[in-house]
Each structure stands twice: as structure tokens, then as C-alpha cells.
């Protein structure tokens, strides 16, 4: 009988999917719903899935929605983290963020 081995791609500077091992139960719901097969089941039962092909992620967040334990965080690439500035107040914010931080470590786009 032949054995198959998984060899993950190297992780990019901004990994797309972060799975909290403390919250993950290894149910593999995220693996079943992933459209691009970025996540693969862990060979060790009960452990978090393996982000096998992180560069293939479409950032659709299906895995985040499917996780019953909220153990997955989607981390968008730096160039996709959009900032906006209100003309009247000068406040910098991100769409969808409920409580924006008082300061940011990224410079907003000029203009």
C-alpha cells in the first residue's frame, strides 16, 4: 500500500487563515466548505486543519462562517485592508469595523 504525504506550501507574509488551536475541535466543517481546498484535514484526529495551500485562498470567509466554535480568523492581505477618511472630521476608519482602534500602524492611502 502506498502512502500519501501532504507538503504545505510556504506561508506568505500575510497568512490568509488563522485557526486558534485552543478553540478548534477538529470537526473539519471548514475543510468541507472551503471552495479552493486551502484547508485540509489534519492527520491527527481532533487537531486543527492544515492550511495546505494558503496562496490559493479566495478570502471568501466560508470557513469562518462554517466554524461552530468561532476558531477561524480571516486575515486579509495588507493591500486589501482599506482605510477611509471622513472629510468633515478627518477620522480614519475601516468599513465593517465596529470599534476602530485609536491609532493604526498602517498609513492610509493618499488622496
Buried (B, 14 or more C-beta within 10 A) or exposed (E): EEEEEEEEEEEEEEEBBEBEEEEBEBBBBBBEBBEBEBBBBBEEEEBBBBBBBBEBBEBBBBBBEBBEEEBBEBBEEEEEEEBEEEEEEEEBBBEEEEEEEEEEEEEEEEE
